[in-house]
Amino acid sequence: MVKSQLSFRLRQNASQNMQRSSKKDVLRKTNKSQPPKPEKKVAESVASGLAFPSGDTAFKALLSVRFFAAIWSHVTDCDEAFNYWEPTHYLVFNQGLQTWEYSPQFALRSYFYLMIHAAPMWIYHSLLQPNPLLMFYFTRCILGLLCAFAEVYFYKAICKEFGVHIGRICLGFQLLSPGMFIASTAYLPSSFAMYNLTAAFAAWWQQKYVLAIFFTAVGSLLGWPFAALLGLPIVLDMVIQRRLYKNFILWSALVAIIIGVPMVLVDSLFYGKLVIAPFNLVKYNVLGGAGPDLYGTEPFSFYLVNGFLNFNIIWVLALFSPVAIVLNYFFVPSKNKSTLYLPHWLSLSPMYLWLAVFMFQRHKEERFLFPIYPMICLAGAISLDIAQKLMFRVWNVLRKMPQGTHYLDKTTVIMLLAVGLSSLLGISRMFALYKNYHAPMDLMMELNRYPGEITVPDHSQIHVCFGKDWHRYPSSFFLPNVNWNIHFVKSEFDGMMPAPYSSDPNATELIHPYFNDENREEPSLYYNVSRCHFLLDLDLGKETELEPIYARRTESWKVLSSYKFLNAERSHPLARAFYIPFVSETFIEFGNFSLLQSIKFKIK
């Protein structure tokens, strides 16, 4: 009797479990907007014994290398110095350089964007009164922290969507890639867009559409409006595949109001008229404005070469990813082809779309690809993973593997070699960047220490000048205090230079006749070199009437300090791109970047 009751209960429980399972299957089939939980793939990977860094470990590693970039990376783009660091210096200290893009008749840039970055700096300054140079590096460390947060969120989403193997490869690629070293702490809208779009993609793969919309809107409205292009695949997934029309319209409108209204109010207050800065920027570059092709035009090969310098073999693997995905579809068993939620081509479509647009633009700059840098690492990781699977298939055909053998059991060495090689090339490139181009920042640090070594009267106005190397000026945060002023002397360059902000209370509202949007030179903006107390000048062994080697004019100038700076024209391209100990020095040549002090024009 007991046995029969027990048998009945077991049959009843089994029947109930089968009913529950069938209901779950029906729900999965009828509700396409609820894909399997991402945790399943991670759990399976853990169960199989696949080792990968935890989120905490990944964050610590990312934060370490981003802080390293904050300290050792130089300002690679003069647009960063003049369009962001300089007006931020004005917001904090009421002194700095203004470019034509901040002139009210053009109003291409947002002061609201600057204020968000300047707020921590202003608090730091108000509480501790630090040296401006410390504020510069403090801000860079904050940018590195934001980047690390976005990247670890990206990494965890990749582990859930694509599997922990692709996740750990991508993390390895990101950590020591020169591209991330440069972009992670750059004070540029393209870097800001990179942080936000990286987080947006991570939210998208986890079906957190509200967060995806929010991060896309922040990155494009507050940062760089062109970054909205990267959000197009997210929109298509929501509207076309998931049919979430109401959610998309509602949250897009709400986020646009939350971000757009305060931005327009703040910018209009600064410029003294109604201003929508993102629209003005798009109008200038796309909708019939003067356009960006006045300068910075490069051949089609520019991004191909630059991509290899910044990502080495990762860039090659990323460009190969469309072919790899096709090969994966035809030659890899179906159980290894699918991701948890989206197909590979759709997940990588933002990168393909971005390259398709920017590769064919005449105006090319390194910073234009910043928003897709983490996606390049992901595309490279996916290609490498597919290469491992294909190699395993070939080996399995040539030499039959035992039943149940996993492809990683035989191909992990390929992954280790690829990540190791990319890391070595990345370290080599980063060291070359520091060794070859860091001299201007080192000299400005020397200048920053000057008041502590020699007494300078508090009322003295000190004039620091740049000539032909004006574009290497890192920003006014490297000057000791507001009594030190930056100027530019005439050189062979004949384009538009920045000018000091007016000392009037309404300086940001003033329209100056010397600003134009056609890169026309304005002679009145140059400073008389004879009235410079200090001058930074590069000696590459050649001079012209407008660009003499001032360090050799010993009757007028005294050399305070010199650092080596790469002479690109007399150096082998490969040797100057990557540093090889005991070898590179044979194939490259350096000039002297010097900090000079005037002998005749004394500080009073």
C-alpha positions in Angstrom: 0.0 0.0 0.0 2.8 2.4 1.0 4.7 1.5 -2.2 1.6 2.1 -4.4 1.0 5.6 -2.8 4.6 6.5 -3.2 4.6 5.4 -6.8 1.4 7.4 -7.4 2.9 10.6 -5.9 6.1 10.2 -7.9 4.0 9.9 -11.1 1.9 12.9 -10.1 5.0 15.1 -9.4 6.6 14.0 -12.7 3.4 14.9 -14.6 3.3 18.4 -12.9 6.9 19.0 -13.8 6.2 18.1 -17.4 3.3 20.5 -17.4 5.4 23.3 -16.0 8.1 22.6 -18.6 5.6 22.6 -21.5 4.1 25.9 -20.2 7.6 27.5 -20.1 8.3 26.3 -23.7 5.0 27.8 -24.9 5.8 31.1 -23.2 9.2 31.2 -24.8 7.7 30.6 -28.2 4.9 33.1 -27.9 6.9 35.9 -26.2 9.8 36.7 -28.4 10.7 39.7 -26.3 11.8 37.5 -23.4 15.0 35.7 -24.5 16.7 33.1 -22.3 18.3 34.6 -19.2 21.9 35.7 -19.9 23.1 34.1 -16.7 22.7 30.6 -18.3 25.6 30.9 -20.7 27.9 32.2 -18.0 26.8 29.4 -15.7 27.5 26.8 -18.3 30.9 28.2 -18.9 31.7 28.2 -15.2 30.5 24.6 -14.9 32.8 23.6 -17.8 35.8 24.9 -15.9 36.6 27.8 -18.2 38.7 30.4 -16.3 37.9 34.0 -16.8 38.3 37.2 -14.8 35.5 38.2 -12.5 33.9 41.7 -12.8 35.8 42.9 -9.8 39.1 41.7 -11.2 38.4 43.1 -14.7 37.5 46.5 -13.1 40.7 46.6 -11.1 42.8 45.8 -14.2 41.0 48.3 -16.4 41.2 51.0 -13.8 44.9 50.5 -13.3 45.7 50.8 -17.0 43.4 53.8 -17.4 45.1 55.6 -14.6 48.4 54.8 -16.2 47.1 56.4 -19.4 45.9 59.5 -17.4 49.5 60.1 -16.1 51.6 59.1 -19.1 49.6 59.8 -22.2 50.3 63.1 -23.9 47.7 65.4 -25.4 47.6 64.0 -28.9 45.1 66.4 -30.5 45.3 70.2 -30.4 41.5 70.3 -30.7 41.4 68.7 -27.2 43.7 71.5 -25.8 42.1 74.5 -27.4 38.4 73.5 -27.6 38.0 71.8 -24.2 40.9 72.3 -21.8 41.2 76.0 -22.6 37.5 77.0 -22.2 37.3 74.8 -19.1 40.3 76.7 -17.7 38.3 79.9 -18.4 35.2 78.5 -16.5 37.4 77.7 -13.4 39.9 80.6 -13.4 38.2 83.2 -15.7 41.2 83.0 -18.0 41.9 80.9 -21.1 42.0 80.7 -24.9 38.9 81.0 -27.0 38.5 79.4 -30.5 36.1 80.6 -33.2 33.9 77.6 -32.5 32.9 79.3 -29.2 32.2 82.6 -30.8 28.4 83.4 -30.5 28.0 83.9 -34.3 29.0 80.2 -34.7 28.3 78.6 -31.3 29.4 75.0 -32.4 30.4 73.9 -28.9 28.4 73.4 -25.7 29.3 75.1 -22.4 27.0 72.7 -20.7 29.3 69.8 -21.7 32.2 71.8 -20.3 30.4 72.5 -17.0 29.8 68.8 -16.3 33.6 68.2 -16.6 34.5 71.4 -14.8 32.3 70.8 -11.8 34.6 68.2 -10.0 37.5 70.4 -10.9 35.9 73.5 -9.4 35.0 71.6 -6.2 38.6 70.3 -6.0 39.9 73.8 -6.5 37.5 75.4 -4.0 38.4 72.9 -1.2 42.1 72.4 -1.6 43.4 75.2 -3.8 45.7 72.8 -5.7 48.2 73.7 -8.4 46.3 73.8 -11.8 48.5 71.0 -13.1 47.1 68.7 -10.4 43.6 69.7 -11.5 44.5 68.6 -15.0 45.6 65.1 -13.9 42.7 64.9 -11.4 40.3 65.4 -14.3 42.1 62.8 -16.4 41.8 60.3 -13.6 38.1 60.9 -13.4 37.8 60.3 -17.1 39.8 57.1 -16.7 37.4 56.0 -13.9 34.4 56.6 -16.1 36.0 54.7 -19.0 36.7 51.8 -16.7 33.1 51.7 -15.4 31.8 51.6 -19.0 34.3 48.9 -20.1 33.6 46.5 -17.2 29.9 46.8 -17.9 30.7 46.1 -21.5 32.9 43.1 -20.5 30.2 41.6 -18.3 27.6 42.0 -21.1 29.9 40.3 -23.6 30.4 37.4 -21.2 26.6 36.9 -21.0 25.8 37.5 -24.7 28.8 36.0 -26.5 30.3 33.7 -23.9 33.1 34.2 -21.4 35.7 33.1 -23.9 35.0 36.0 -26.3 34.7 38.2 -23.2 38.1 37.4 -21.8 39.7 37.8 -25.3 38.0 41.2 -25.7 39.2 42.2 -22.2 42.8 41.2 -23.0 42.6 43.2 -26.2 41.3 46.3 -24.5 43.7 46.4 -21.6 46.9 47.1 -23.6 45.7 48.5 -26.9 47.3 51.9 -27.7 43.9 53.1 -29.1 42.3 52.7 -25.7 45.4 54.1 -24.0 44.9 57.3 -26.1 41.1 57.6 -26.1 40.3 56.6 -22.5 41.4 59.8 -20.8 41.2 62.3 -23.7 39.0 65.3 -22.9 37.1 65.0 -26.2 33.4 64.5 -27.1 34.4 61.5 -29.1 35.8 59.9 -26.0 32.7 60.9 -24.0 30.6 59.3 -26.8 32.8 56.2 -26.5 32.1 55.8 -22.8 28.3 56.2 -23.3 27.9 54.1 -26.5 30.0 51.3 -24.9 27.5 51.3 -22.0 24.6 51.6 -24.5 25.7 48.5 -26.4 26.1 46.5 -23.2 22.6 47.5 -22.1 21.2 46.6 -25.6 22.7 43.1 -25.5 20.9 42.6 -22.1 17.6 44.0 -23.4 17.8 46.9 -21.1 16.4 49.2 -23.7 15.7 52.2 -21.4 19.4 52.3 -20.4 20.4 51.8 -24.0 18.4 54.8 -25.1 19.6 56.9 -22.2 23.3 56.2 -22.8 22.9 56.8 -26.6 21.2 60.1 -25.9 23.8 61.3 -23.5 26.7 60.3 -25.8 25.2 62.0 -28.8 23.2 65.0 -27.4 25.6 66.0 -24.7 28.8 64.6 -26.3 29.1 64.3 -30.0 25.9 64.4 -32.2 27.3 62.2 -34.9 27.5 59.3 -32.4 23.7 59.0 -32.8 24.5 57.0 -35.9 25.8 54.2 -33.6 22.4 53.9 -32.0 20.6 53.2 -35.2 20.9 49.4 -34.9 19.5 49.6 -31.4 16.5 51.6 -32.7 16.0 49.1 -35.5 16.0 46.2 -33.1 13.5 47.9 -30.8 11.2 49.2 -33.5 11.4 46.6 -36.3 12.2 43.3 -34.5 10.7 43.9 -31.1 8.0 46.4 -32.1 8.5 48.5 -29.0 7.3 51.6 -30.7 5.7 53.2 -27.6 8.7 52.5 -25.4 11.1 53.9 -27.9 9.1 57.1 -28.5 8.3 57.7 -24.8 11.8 57.2 -23.5 13.6 58.9 -26.4 11.4 62.0 -25.8 11.8 61.9 -22.1 15.6 61.6 -22.2 15.9 64.3 -24.9 14.0 66.6 -22.7 16.0 65.8 -19.6 19.3 66.4 -21.4 18.3 68.9 -24.1 16.4 71.5 -22.1 19.2 72.2 -19.5 21.8 72.2 -22.3 19.9 74.7 -24.4 19.2 76.9 -21.3 22.9 76.9 -20.2 24.3 77.4 -23.7 21.8 80.2 -24.4 22.8 81.9 -21.2 26.5 81.8 -22.0 26.1 82.8 -25.6 23.5 85.5 -25.0 21.0 84.1 -27.5 19.1 80.9 -28.2 21.7 78.2 -29.1 21.3 74.5 -29.9 25.0 73.6 -30.1 24.6 70.0 -31.5 22.4 71.3 -34.4 25.0 74.1 -35.2 27.8 71.5 -35.3 25.8 69.2 -37.6 24.8 72.2 -39.8 28.4 73.3 -40.2 29.7 69.8 -41.0 26.8 68.3 -43.0 24.0 70.7 -43.8 25.7 73.2 -46.1 28.0 74.9 -43.7 31.6 75.9 -44.4 32.5 72.3 -43.8 35.4 70.5 -42.3 37.4 69.9 -45.5 39.3 73.2 -45.1 41.9 71.1 -43.2 42.6 67.6 -42.0 41.9 65.9 -45.3 43.5 62.5 -45.6 43.6 59.6 -48.2 41.5 56.5 -47.9 44.4 54.6 -46.4 44.6 56.9 -43.3 42.3 54.9 -41.1 43.7 51.6 -42.3 47.2 52.6 -41.2 46.0 54.4 -38.0 43.9 51.5 -37.1 46.9 49.2 -37.2 49.0 51.5 -35.2 46.3 51.7 -32.5 45.2 48.1 -32.5 47.8 46.1 -34.5 46.5 42.5 -35.1 43.2 43.3 -33.4 42.4 45.8 -36.2 43.2 43.1 -38.8 40.9 40.6 -37.0 38.2 43.2 -36.7 38.2 44.1 -40.4 38.2 40.3 -41.2 35.1 39.8 -38.9 32.4 39.9 -41.7 34.3 37.1 -43.6 34.8 35.2 -40.3 31.0 35.4 -39.5 30.2 34.0 -43.0 32.7 31.2 -42.6 31.3 30.5 -39.1 27.8 30.2 -40.5 28.8 27.6 -43.2 31.5 25.6 -41.5 30.9 25.6 -37.8 28.2 23.3 -36.3 25.0 25.1 -35.4 25.3 24.4 -31.7 28.4 26.7 -31.7 27.1 29.4 -34.0 24.4 31.2 -32.0 24.8 33.9 -29.4 22.3 34.2 -26.6 20.2 37.0 -28.1 21.5 38.7 -31.3 23.4 37.3 -34.3 27.0 38.5 -34.5 26.4 40.6 -37.6 23.7 42.6 -35.9 25.7 43.1 -32.7 28.7 44.4 -34.7 26.6 46.4 -37.1 27.3 49.8 -35.3 31.0 49.3 -36.1 30.4 48.4 -39.7 28.0 51.4 -40.1 30.5 53.8 -38.6 33.4 52.6 -40.8 31.2 52.7 -43.9 30.5 56.4 -43.2 33.8 57.7 -41.9 36.2 55.8 -44.2 34.8 57.7 -47.2 34.9 61.2 -45.6 37.8 63.4 -46.9 38.3 64.9 -43.4 39.8 62.2 -41.3 41.2 62.4 -37.8 42.2 59.7 -35.3 39.6 60.9 -32.7 36.7 60.2 -35.2 37.0 56.5 -34.6 37.2 56.7 -30.8 33.4 55.8 -30.3 33.9 52.4 -31.8 37.3 51.5 -30.2 35.8 48.9 -27.7 33.7 47.5 -30.5 36.9 47.0 -32.6 38.2 44.9 -29.7 35.0 42.9 -29.6 35.1 42.3 -33.4 38.7 41.1 -33.1 37.7 38.8 -30.3 34.9 37.3 -32.3 37.1 36.7 -35.3 39.7 35.0 -33.1 37.1 32.8 -31.6 35.8 31.8 -35.0 39.4 31.1 -36.2 39.8 28.8 -33.2 36.6 26.9 -34.1 37.6 26.6 -37.8 41.1 25.4 -36.9 39.5 22.8 -34.6 37.3 21.7 -37.4 40.3 21.3 -39.7 42.2 19.3 -37.1 39.1 17.2 -36.5 38.9 16.3 -40.2 42.7 15.5 -40.5 42.9 13.7 -37.1 39.7 12.5 -35.6 39.3 13.9 -32.1 37.9 11.9 -29.2 34.1 12.2 -28.6 33.3 15.2 -26.4 36.5 17.1 -27.1 35.9 20.9 -26.8 37.5 23.2 -29.4 39.2 25.2 -26.6 41.0 22.1 -25.4 43.1 22.1 -28.6 43.1 25.8 -29.6 43.7 27.8 -26.4 47.3 28.3 -27.5 46.1 30.2 -30.5 44.2 32.6 -28.3 47.2 33.0 -25.9 49.6 33.7 -28.8 47.2 36.3 -30.3 46.5 38.2 -27.1 50.2 38.0 -26.1 51.3 39.3 -29.5 48.8 42.2 -29.5 49.8 43.1 -25.9 53.5 43.2 -26.8 52.9 45.3 -29.9 50.6 47.5 -27.8 53.2 48.1 -25.1 55.8 48.8 -27.8 53.5 51.4 -29.4 52.6 53.1 -26.1 56.3 53.3 -25.1 57.1 54.8 -28.5 54.4 57.5 -28.1 55.7 58.5 -24.7 59.4 58.4 -25.7 58.9 60.2 -29.0 56.2 62.8 -28.2 56.0 63.6 -24.5 58.6 66.4 -24.5 56.2 69.4 -24.7 54.3 68.2 -21.5 57.6 67.6 -19.7 58.8 71.1 -20.5 55.6 72.6 -19.4 55.9 70.7 -16.1 59.4 72.2 -15.8 57.9 75.7 -16.3 55.2 74.9 -13.8 57.9 74.5 -11.1 59.7 77.7 -12.0 58.0 80.0 -9.4 59.0 77.6 -6.6 62.7 77.7 -7.7 63.1 81.4 -8.5 61.1 84.2 -6.8 58.5 85.8 -9.1 56.7 89.0 -7.9 53.0 88.4 -7.4 52.0 91.3 -9.6 54.2 90.2 -12.6 52.5 89.2 -15.8 54.6 86.4 -17.4 54.3 85.7 -21.1 55.0 82.2 -22.4 55.1 81.7 -26.2 54.9 79.0 -28.8 55.9 79.3 -32.4 55.7 76.7 -35.1 54.8 74.1 -32.5 51.7 75.9 -31.3 49.6 72.7 -31.9 51.6 70.9 -29.2 50.6 73.2 -26.4 48.9 71.0 -23.7 46.7 73.7 -22.1 46.8 76.6 -19.6 46.5 74.1 -16.7 50.3 73.6 -17.1 50.9 77.3 -16.2 51.6 78.0 -12.5 48.8 80.5 -12.0 46.7 83.2 -13.8 49.6 85.6 -13.9 51.1 83.5 -16.6 49.8 84.0 -20.1 50.1 81.9 -23.2 50.8 83.6 -26.6 51.6 82.5 -30.2 54.3 84.0 -32.4 54.2 84.1 -36.2 55.4 80.9 -38.0 54.8 79.4 -41.4 51.3 78.3 -40.4 48.8 80.6 -41.9 45.5 79.5 -40.4 43.2 80.7 -37.7 44.7 80.8 -34.1 42.8 80.9 -30.8 42.7 84.1 -28.9 42.5 84.9 -25.1 39.0 85.3 -23.7 38.0 88.9 -23.0 38.3 90.0 -19.3 34.7 91.4 -19.5 32.0 89.7 -17.4 30.1 88.8 -20.6 33.1 87.5 -22.4 31.3 84.5 -23.8 28.7 86.7 -25.4 31.1 89.0 -27.3 31.5 88.7 -31.0 35.0 89.4 -32.2 35.8 90.5 -35.7 38.9 88.4 -35.9 37.0 85.0 -35.7 35.9 83.3 -38.9 34.8 79.8 -39.9 37.0 79.5 -43.0 40.4 79.1 -41.2 41.6 82.5 -42.5 44.6 83.8 -40.7 44.3 86.9 -38.4 47.7 88.6 -38.0 46.5 90.6 -35.0 46.4 87.5 -32.9 50.2 86.9 -33.1 52.5 88.1 -30.3 55.8 89.9 -30.6 58.5 87.3 -29.8 60.7 90.0 -28.3 58.1 90.4 -25.4 58.1 86.7 -24.5 59.6 85.8 -21.2 59.7 82.1 -22.1 59.6 80.4 -25.4 59.2 76.7 -26.2 60.8 75.7 -29.5 61.7 72.6 -31.4 65.1 72.2 -33.1 64.9 69.7 -36.0 68.0 71.0 -37.8 66.2 73.2 -40.3 65.0 76.8 -40.1 63.3 79.5 -42.2 62.9 83.2 -41.7 59.6 82.8 -39.9 60.8 79.7 -38.0 64.3 80.2 -36.8 66.0 77.9 -34.3 65.7 80.2 -31.3 67.9 78.0 -29.1 70.9 78.9 -31.3 70.3 82.6 -30.8 72.3 82.6 -27.6 72.5 86.4 -27.5 68.7 86.5 -26.9 67.7 83.2 -25.4 69.0 80.9 -22.6 68.2 77.2 -22.6 66.6 76.2 -19.3 65.8 72.6 -20.2 65.6 70.3 -23.2 64.0 67.0 -24.0 64.3 64.7 -27.0 61.5 64.9 -29.6 61.1 62.7 -32.6 62.3 63.9 -36.0 59.7 62.0 -38.1 61.2 63.0 -41.5 64.5 61.4 -40.7 63.2 58.3 -38.9 62.1 55.0 -40.3 58.3 54.7 -40.2 58.3 51.3 -38.5 60.9 52.2 -35.9 59.1 55.4 -34.9 55.8 53.6 -34.7 56.9 50.8 -32.4 59.7 50.9 -29.8 62.2 48.0 -29.9 64.9 48.2 -27.2 68.5 48.5 -28.6 67.1 48.5 -32.2 64.8 51.6 -32.6 67.6 54.1 -31.7 69.5 52.9 -34.8 66.7 53.9 -37.2 65.2 57.0 -35.6 66.5 60.5 -35.0 65.6 63.1 -32.4 65.5 66.8 -32.2 65.7 69.0 -29.1 62.5 70.5 -27.7 63.7 73.3 -25.5 62.3 75.7 -22.9 64.0 79.0 -23.4 64.1 82.1 -21.2 64.6 85.6 -22.7 67.9 87.2 -21.7 66.9 90.8 -22.7 63.3 90.9 -21.6 63.4 90.4 -17.8 60.6 89.5 -15.4 59.7 92.5 -13.3 
